[in-house]
Amino acid sequence: MNEQDDRLARAREEIAARVASFKATQEKFEREREEYYAATLGKAWSGFNRPSFWS
């Protein structure tokens, strides 16, 4: 491999690492949103009793 090929290989590796890092961050955010919903909004909605207007 020549110098240009080495540079391109390093650039591809760096891009792959950045994409993997971005994906991991997005997955972390998704988990945190789901945990927040389960802990906060899910409990709030499960305890919410709507008045029945038809009974």
Distance bins in CASP14 RR format, pairs under 12 A and 6 or more apart:
PFRMAT RR
TARGET T0000
AUTHOR 0000-0000-0000
RMODE 2
METHOD distances of the structure
MODEL  1
1 7 0 0 0 0 1 0 0 0 0 0 0
1 8 0 0 0 0 1 0 0 0 0 0 0
1 9 1 0 0 1 0 0 0 0 0 0 0
1 10 0 0 0 0 0 1 0 0 0 0 0
2 8 0 0 0 0 1 0 0 0 0 0 0
2 9 0 0 0 0 0 1 0 0 0 0 0
3 9 0 0 0 0 0 1 0 0 0 0 0
3 10 0 0 0 0 0 1 0 0 0 0 0
4 10 0 0 0 0 0 1 0 0 0 0 0
4 11 0 0 0 0 0 1 0 0 0 0 0
5 11 0 0 0 0 0 1 0 0 0 0 0
5 12 0 0 0 0 0 1 0 0 0 0 0
6 12 0 0 0 0 0 1 0 0 0 0 0
6 13 0 0 0 0 0 1 0 0 0 0 0
7 13 0 0 0 0 0 1 0 0 0 0 0
7 14 0 0 0 0 0 1 0 0 0 0 0
8 14 0 0 0 0 0 1 0 0 0 0 0
8 15 0 0 0 0 0 1 0 0 0 0 0
9 15 0 0 0 0 0 1 0 0 0 0 0
9 16 0 0 0 0 0 1 0 0 0 0 0
10 16 0 0 0 0 0 1 0 0 0 0 0
10 17 0 0 0 0 0 1 0 0 0 0 0
11 17 0 0 0 0 0 1 0 0 0 0 0
11 18 0 0 0 0 0 1 0 0 0 0 0
12 18 0 0 0 0 0 1 0 0 0 0 0
12 19 0 0 0 0 0 1 0 0 0 0 0
13 19 0 0 0 0 0 1 0 0 0 0 0
13 20 0 0 0 0 0 1 0 0 0 0 0
14 20 0 0 0 0 0 1 0 0 0 0 0
14 21 0 0 0 0 0 1 0 0 0 0 0
15 21 0 0 0 0 0 1 0 0 0 0 0
15 22 0 0 0 0 0 1 0 0 0 0 0
16 22 0 0 0 0 0 1 0 0 0 0 0
16 23 0 0 0 0 0 1 0 0 0 0 0
17 23 0 0 0 0 0 1 0 0 0 0 0
17 24 0 0 0 0 0 1 0 0 0 0 0
18 24 0 0 0 0 0 1 0 0 0 0 0
18 25 0 0 0 0 0 1 0 0 0 0 0
19 25 0 0 0 0 0 1 0 0 0 0 0
19 26 0 0 0 0 0 1 0 0 0 0 0
20 26 0 0 0 0 0 1 0 0 0 0 0
20 27 0 0 0 0 0 1 0 0 0 0 0
21 27 0 0 0 0 0 1 0 0 0 0 0
21 28 0 0 0 0 0 1 0 0 0 0 0
22 28 0 0 0 0 0 1 0 0 0 0 0
22 29 0 0 0 0 0 1 0 0 0 0 0
23 29 0 0 0 0 0 1 0 0 0 0 0
23 30 0 0 0 0 0 1 0 0 0 0 0
24 30 0 0 0 0 0 1 0 0 0 0 0
24 31 0 0 0 0 0 1 0 0 0 0 0
25 31 0 0 0 0 0 1 0 0 0 0 0
25 32 0 0 0 0 0 1 0 0 0 0 0
26 32 0 0 0 0 0 1 0 0 0 0 0
26 33 0 0 0 0 0 1 0 0 0 0 0
27 33 0 0 0 0 0 1 0 0 0 0 0
27 34 0 0 0 0 0 1 0 0 0 0 0
28 34 0 0 0 0 0 1 0 0 0 0 0
28 35 0 0 0 0 0 1 0 0 0 0 0
29 35 0 0 0 0 0 1 0 0 0 0 0
29 36 0 0 0 0 0 1 0 0 0 0 0
30 36 0 0 0 0 0 1 0 0 0 0 0
30 37 0 0 0 0 0 1 0 0 0 0 0
31 37 0 0 0 0 0 1 0 0 0 0 0
31 38 0 0 0 0 0 1 0 0 0 0 0
32 38 0 0 0 0 0 1 0 0 0 0 0
32 39 0 0 0 0 0 1 0 0 0 0 0
32 40 0 0 0 0 0 1 0 0 0 0 0
33 39 0 0 0 0 0 1 0 0 0 0 0
33 40 0 0 0 0 0 1 0 0 0 0 0
33 41 0 0 0 0 0 1 0 0 0 0 0
34 40 0 0 0 0 0 1 0 0 0 0 0
34 41 0 0 0 0 0 1 0 0 0 0 0
34 42 0 0 0 0 0 1 0 0 0 0 0
35 41 0 0 0 0 0 1 0 0 0 0 0
35 42 0 0 0 0 0 1 0 0 0 0 0
36 42 0 0 0 0 1 0 0 0 0 0 0
36 43 0 0 0 0 0 1 0 0 0 0 0
36 44 0 0 0 0 0 1 0 0 0 0 0
37 43 0 0 0 0 1 0 0 0 0 0 0
37 44 0 0 0 0 1 0 0 0 0 0 0
37 45 0 0 0 0 1 0 0 0 0 0 0
37 46 0 0 0 0 0 1 0 0 0 0 0
38 44 0 0 0 0 0 1 0 0 0 0 0
38 45 0 0 0 0 0 1 0 0 0 0 0
38 46 0 0 0 0 0 1 0 0 0 0 0
39 46 0 0 0 0 0 1 0 0 0 0 0
40 46 0 0 0 0 0 1 0 0 0 0 0
41 47 0 0 0 0 0 1 0 0 0 0 0
41 48 0 0 0 0 0 1 0 0 0 0 0
42 48 0 0 0 0 1 0 0 0 0 0 0
END
